[in-house]
Every structure is written in structure tokens, then in C-alpha cells.
Amino acid sequence: MTDAFVSRLSGGLAATLVADMSANAPSVPPSLSPAGVYSGLSFSCTNAGPDPTINANRSIVVSAGTVSGVSCTPGVPVASLPSSSSINCSYTFAAPGSPGGGNTSQPGVVFTVTASADNDSNAANNTASSGARPIPLVDALNDSATFPANTGQTFNLATNDQVGTGAPPAGATYSLQSTTCAGASVSASGVATFTVPASGRCTITYQLCYISGCDTAPLTVAVAAEPVPTLDQWGLLLLTLALGGTGVLLLRRLWA
């Protein structure tokens, strides 16, 4: 009997109390590293009233990666959230992908917050996202090049890298992390300079960063195989004459 009474009472309150739970855009990193972990992020949902909510709640979802450690004040669901009050939450986000030169299939991530309440009167403001564009993921990709041995060379690393769905934008920076190539350096704009080894190969590991996202990748430099020497037209003619002369001398010796 008590449960039935509480149920009828709650139903009556929901019918008479009018609230408006709205979702607010979450705080997110401006850019992402593959497999990067970002803590201390936050989001909130607010009751615009005019009455207290009944069973106010919230959620956050992402288009890629993982959300964890969601903690809210007050704890949810909130039985009664007064007008002009908010549910304030913190969370941790782990980005998709793996660092180190592989291609991450997701170029960016969209974060979406949802607010709800049993007596919510306006569904139009129940969701809020991180923006019109996905938060871009910084993706440095493996490079390889072949050059003649013992030569000084340059290579533009930026031609193969991505930030979001496009090339690294203005503000993206490069740096040298480690190398086995002689005389190696990497400019801030992504041009690698180095000396090709006498044989085999060498490696330049670099880092690409854009705001809060970074990734590393290697450039592998190999020595080009030396071409097999060939005879030009005059060389072939001289070789033919030399062989012909040798043949004449052999015939003379046979008939001598």
C-alpha cells in the first residue's frame, strides 16, 4: 500500500511541477593524442525551472574512445533539483588509437552531454555537444625514403601526417626525438635534414604536436641500389670492333 501511495504521489507531482533540464557543452581537450588520457574534464546540466525537477539525471557519450570516472555533485539521480541549480560532473577521457606512427581510423571525437528529468518540459535543450566539428586527433604516420649513399638530403614529414581530416594546420610543430642518421635535424615546420648512410638504412624518430595533442613516427632512410653500368652507343661500337679484331687475330693464328 505504501509503495502504491508513493507512486501515485510521484505521478501527481510530475503532473504539477514543471522543470526544464538543459545540457551544457562539456569541457574537452582542444586536440587529442592517439591513446592519450585526459583527466579533470567536466560537464554540467542545469534546471531552468520554474519548479524543482523530479529524478534529474545526466550522461555523457563519445563517438570514439572511452569515458570513465564520471563523478557528479549532487549524486545522480537527484530526487529534487531546485530551479537554477546544476548537476556538476567531472570525468576522464581516453582517446582512440595507438601512438607511434600507425594510422588511427578515427580522425576526431564528438562529445555529447544529455540531461533528463521525469518532469522535464522542454526536450529541445536536453543535449549539448563539444561543437560542430569533431575534436581533431593528431596522427603522425610512418615515412620511408630511398636516396643515394653518402648524400645530404631533406624530406618533408608533413606531407604524410594528419590533424583531424586534413594536413597539419598552422600552429602544428615538429621536433626531433631520436635518430641513427648522421647530421639529422627536424625543423619546426616538419622538414627533416640528414646524411644518407654508406649502406643499409637509418631512422629519424620525430614528434608532431598541435595544441594538446601529439604523436610520434619514424622516417626510415634506405640507401638506393647502385645502377648496373651500361654501355652507350659508342661504347657498344668500340666493344664490337674490339671483339672483331680479336676474332681476326685468332683466325690468323689458326691459319699460320
C-alpha positions as CSV (number, residue, x, y, z in Angstrom):
1,M,0.0,0.0,0.0
2,T,2.8,2.4,0.9
3,D,4.6,1.8,-2.5
4,A,1.4,2.4,-4.4
5,F,0.8,5.6,-2.5
6,V,4.3,6.9,-3.2
7,S,3.9,6.0,-6.8
8,R,0.6,8.0,-7.1
9,L,2.2,10.9,-5.2
10,S,5.2,11.0,-7.5
11,G,2.9,10.8,-10.6
12,G,0.9,13.7,-9.2
13,L,4.0,15.8,-8.5
14,A,5.3,15.1,-12.1
15,A,2.0,16.4,-13.4
16,T,2.0,19.6,-11.4
17,L,5.7,20.5,-11.1
18,V,7.2,21.9,-14.3
19,A,11.0,21.9,-14.8
20,D,13.4,22.4,-17.7
21,M,16.6,20.4,-17.5
22,S,19.2,21.6,-20.1
23,A,22.6,20.1,-21.0
24,N,25.6,22.3,-21.2
25,A,28.6,21.8,-23.6
26,P,31.3,19.8,-21.9
27,S,34.9,20.9,-21.4
28,V,37.1,18.9,-23.8
29,P,40.8,18.9,-24.9
30,P,41.3,21.2,-28.0
31,S,43.1,18.3,-29.7
32,L,43.9,14.7,-29.0
33,S,46.9,12.3,-28.9
34,P,46.3,8.7,-30.0
35,A,45.5,6.8,-26.8
36,G,46.0,10.0,-24.8
37,V,44.4,10.1,-21.4
38,Y,42.8,13.4,-20.3
39,S,41.6,13.8,-16.7
40,G,39.9,16.7,-14.9
41,L,37.4,17.3,-17.7
42,S,33.9,18.4,-16.7
43,F,30.3,18.9,-17.8
44,S,27.0,20.1,-16.2
45,C,23.2,20.1,-16.6
46,T,21.0,22.9,-15.2
47,N,17.4,23.1,-14.2
48,A,15.9,26.3,-15.7
49,G,12.7,25.8,-13.6
50,P,10.4,27.2,-12.7
51,D,9.9,24.2,-10.4
52,P,12.2,21.6,-8.9
53,T,13.0,18.5,-11.0
54,I,11.9,15.0,-10.3
55,N,14.7,12.4,-10.7
56,A,17.1,14.6,-12.6
57,N,19.9,12.7,-14.4
58,R,22.7,13.2,-16.8
59,S,25.0,11.2,-19.2
60,I,28.0,11.8,-21.5
61,V,28.9,9.7,-24.6
62,V,31.7,9.9,-27.1
63,S,31.8,8.9,-30.8
64,A,35.2,7.2,-30.2
65,G,37.4,6.5,-27.3
66,T,36.3,5.8,-23.7
67,V,34.8,7.9,-20.9
68,S,35.5,6.8,-17.3
69,G,35.5,8.0,-13.7
70,V,32.3,10.1,-14.0
71,S,31.6,11.8,-10.6
72,C,28.7,14.2,-10.1
73,T,27.6,16.7,-7.3
74,P,24.9,16.1,-6.2
75,G,24.9,12.4,-6.9
76,V,22.5,11.2,-9.5
77,P,19.7,10.6,-9.9
78,V,18.7,13.8,-8.0
79,A,15.3,13.3,-6.5
80,S,14.6,17.0,-6.4
81,L,16.9,19.6,-8.1
82,P,15.8,23.2,-7.3
83,S,15.3,25.7,-10.1
84,S,18.6,27.4,-11.3
85,S,20.6,24.6,-9.7
86,S,23.0,22.3,-11.6
87,I,24.4,18.8,-11.6
88,N,28.2,19.3,-11.9
89,C,30.3,16.4,-13.1
90,S,34.0,15.5,-13.7
91,Y,35.3,12.8,-16.0
92,T,38.3,11.2,-17.6
93,F,38.6,10.5,-21.4
94,A,40.9,8.1,-23.2
95,A,41.3,8.8,-26.9
96,P,41.2,6.1,-29.6
97,G,44.2,4.8,-31.5
98,S,47.8,3.9,-30.7
99,P,50.8,6.2,-30.7
100,G,53.9,5.7,-32.8
101,G,53.2,6.0,-36.5
102,G,50.2,3.8,-37.1
103,N,47.1,5.2,-38.8
104,T,44.3,5.8,-36.4
105,S,41.0,5.3,-38.2
106,Q,39.0,7.9,-36.2
107,P,40.2,11.4,-37.2
108,G,38.3,13.1,-34.4
109,V,35.8,12.7,-31.5
110,V,32.4,14.2,-30.7
111,F,31.4,14.5,-27.0
112,T,27.6,14.7,-26.2
113,V,26.0,15.5,-22.9
114,T,22.4,14.6,-22.2
115,A,20.1,15.9,-19.4
116,S,16.8,14.4,-18.2
117,A,14.1,14.6,-15.6
118,D,10.7,12.9,-15.1
119,N,9.0,16.3,-15.3
120,D,11.2,17.9,-18.0
121,S,9.1,20.3,-20.1
122,N,11.5,21.1,-23.0
123,A,13.2,18.3,-24.9
124,A,14.9,20.8,-27.3
125,N,17.7,21.6,-24.9
126,N,18.3,18.1,-23.5
127,T,21.6,17.5,-25.4
128,A,24.7,19.6,-26.0
129,S,27.9,18.6,-27.9
130,S,31.5,19.6,-28.0
131,G,31.0,21.6,-31.2
132,A,30.1,21.5,-34.8
133,R,33.4,19.8,-35.7
134,P,34.9,16.7,-34.0
135,I,37.9,17.4,-31.7
136,P,40.8,16.6,-34.0
137,L,43.2,13.7,-33.4
138,V,46.9,14.3,-34.2
139,D,48.2,11.4,-36.3
140,A,51.9,11.2,-37.3
141,L,52.4,8.4,-39.9
142,N,55.3,6.2,-40.8
143,D,57.5,7.5,-43.6
144,S,60.2,5.9,-45.7
145,A,62.6,7.2,-48.4
146,T,65.4,6.0,-50.5
147,F,68.4,8.1,-51.6
148,P,72.0,7.6,-52.9
149,A,74.6,6.6,-50.3
150,N,76.6,9.3,-48.5
151,T,74.5,12.2,-49.8
152,G,72.9,15.1,-47.8
153,Q,69.1,15.0,-48.2
154,T,65.9,16.6,-47.0
155,F,62.4,15.1,-46.5
156,N,59.1,16.8,-45.8
157,L,57.5,14.8,-43.0
158,A,54.3,16.9,-43.0
159,T,53.1,15.5,-46.4
160,N,52.1,12.2,-44.8
161,D,50.7,13.4,-41.4
162,Q,47.2,14.4,-40.3
163,V,45.4,16.5,-37.8
164,G,41.7,15.7,-37.9
165,T,40.8,15.0,-41.5
166,G,43.4,17.3,-43.1
167,A,47.1,18.2,-43.2
168,P,48.7,19.7,-40.1
169,P,47.4,23.3,-39.8
170,A,49.2,26.5,-38.9
171,G,50.4,26.1,-35.3
172,A,51.4,22.5,-35.6
173,T,55.1,21.9,-34.7
174,Y,57.6,19.2,-35.3
175,S,60.7,18.2,-33.2
176,L,63.4,15.5,-33.4
177,Q,63.1,12.8,-30.8
178,S,66.0,10.4,-31.7
179,T,68.0,9.3,-34.7
180,T,70.6,6.9,-36.1
181,C,71.2,9.1,-39.2
182,A,74.3,11.4,-39.3
183,G,73.7,15.1,-39.2
184,A,69.9,14.7,-38.6
185,S,67.6,17.6,-37.6
186,V,63.9,18.4,-37.9
187,S,62.6,21.9,-38.4
188,A,59.5,23.2,-36.7
189,S,57.6,23.0,-40.0
190,G,58.5,19.3,-40.5
191,V,61.4,19.2,-42.8
192,A,64.0,16.5,-41.9
193,T,67.6,17.1,-42.9
194,F,70.1,14.2,-42.8
195,T,73.1,12.4,-44.4
196,V,72.3,9.1,-46.0
197,P,74.5,6.2,-44.7
198,A,77.1,4.4,-46.8
199,S,75.0,1.3,-46.7
200,G,71.8,-0.2,-45.1
201,R,69.4,2.3,-43.5
202,C,69.0,4.7,-40.7
203,T,66.0,6.1,-38.8
204,I,64.7,9.5,-37.7
205,T,62.0,9.5,-35.0
206,Y,60.1,12.7,-34.8
207,Q,57.1,14.2,-32.9
208,L,54.2,16.2,-34.3
209,C,52.2,18.4,-31.8
210,Y,49.1,20.5,-32.2
211,I,47.8,22.3,-29.1
212,S,47.1,19.5,-26.6
213,G,47.7,16.5,-29.0
214,C,51.0,14.9,-30.0
215,D,52.1,11.8,-31.9
216,T,55.4,10.3,-32.9
217,A,56.5,8.4,-36.0
218,P,59.7,7.2,-37.7
219,L,61.2,8.2,-41.0
220,T,63.3,5.2,-42.4
221,V,66.0,6.2,-44.8
222,A,67.4,3.5,-47.1
223,V,70.4,3.5,-49.4
224,A,69.4,3.2,-53.1
225,A,70.9,0.3,-55.0
226,E,73.6,1.4,-57.4
227,P,72.6,1.0,-61.1
228,V,74.3,-1.6,-63.2
229,P,76.8,0.1,-65.6
230,T,75.6,0.1,-69.2
231,L,77.4,0.9,-72.4
232,D,76.3,3.8,-74.6
233,Q,76.2,3.7,-78.4
234,W,79.9,4.5,-78.8
235,G,80.9,2.0,-76.1
236,L,79.0,-0.7,-77.9
237,L,80.7,0.2,-81.2
238,L,84.1,0.0,-79.7
239,L,83.3,-3.3,-78.0
240,T,82.2,-4.7,-81.3
241,L,85.3,-3.5,-83.1
242,A,87.5,-5.0,-80.3
243,L,85.7,-8.3,-80.5
244,G,86.0,-8.3,-84.2
245,G,89.7,-7.6,-84.1
246,T,90.2,-10.4,-81.6
247,G,88.4,-12.8,-83.9
248,V,90.7,-11.8,-86.9
249,L,93.8,-12.4,-84.8
250,L,92.6,-15.8,-83.8
251,L,91.9,-16.8,-87.4
252,R,95.3,-15.7,-88.5
253,R,96.9,-17.8,-85.8
254,L,94.9,-20.8,-86.8
255,W,95.9,-20.5,-90.5
256,A,99.5,-19.6,-89.7
